[in-house]
């Protein structure tokens, strides 16, 4: 992992909060907003599945060392809604998938490191593949590293006292004709 991300400061955090507090708008069929909290690896795997293929900009993330918090705003692909689309419709242009604006909050963060991207490139978009946890030393210890793994080799590693992560839809949702595609890794 690269340098620490102390450059993410309170000003960015407040900008992220302002984005989150903006007007609630919706271009697709209303669905209940998702709100998940992870306190263990089992919870985290569910949260990670809902965040798979989320896209976020570097400028929409903030590490707040004074508050021991990492926050981000992402546009997550709604896999739960995609599962309700019949297989035949998925193969046509008429399929309507959905992306939703969501906030991510990770508490009890003692340190943050980045790899594969520049914090100064605020407009860079990252595609989230997974959120994972690796315990530090003793597997019974709640302390460890939460890693946000992005496509292209980018990553954020957060050293945490324990797993305490919230994913919350922020009300904004819109339709999209495209579903993320993953190549089959055969061989």
C-alpha positions, 0 to 999 in steps of 0.5 A: 500500500502507498502513503497514508491518506491524511490529506483527506480532511474535514473540508472534504468530509463536509462536502461529502455530507452536503452531497448526501443532504441534497434534494432527494430525487428519483428517476425510477420505480421507488424501492425501499432504501437499503441500510446495512450495518456490518459488525463481523465478517459474515455481515461484511460479506453481505454488505460487500455483495451490495457494493460490488460494482459500485463506482465512486470518485476519489473526491467523494471519499474522506479519511478523518483521522481525528474522528477515526472515520472513513466516509464515501459516497458511491453509485452502487448497482442494485443487484437485488433489483437486477435479480427480479428482471427475467432472464429473457429481458436481461438479454434485450435493450429493454432491461432496466437496471438501477443504480442508487446513491449510497453512503459508506461509513467505516468507524474506528479507523486508526490508519489508512493507506492507498494503492494504485491511484492518486488522491490529487486526482479528485475526478478519477472514478474507481470501480469497487470489486469487494470489501474484505477484512483480514484480522491482525494476528490472532483470529479472535481479535476484532482488530485488523484491516478492512480493504476496499479493492477496486478494479485496475489494482487500486485499493484502500486499506484501513486499519480498524479496531473492529468491524463497524461499517454502515451502507445506507442508500441516500434516496437518489436512484436512476435507471440504467440499461447496462448491467456490470459484466464479469468475465468467467475465469475458467482455466 
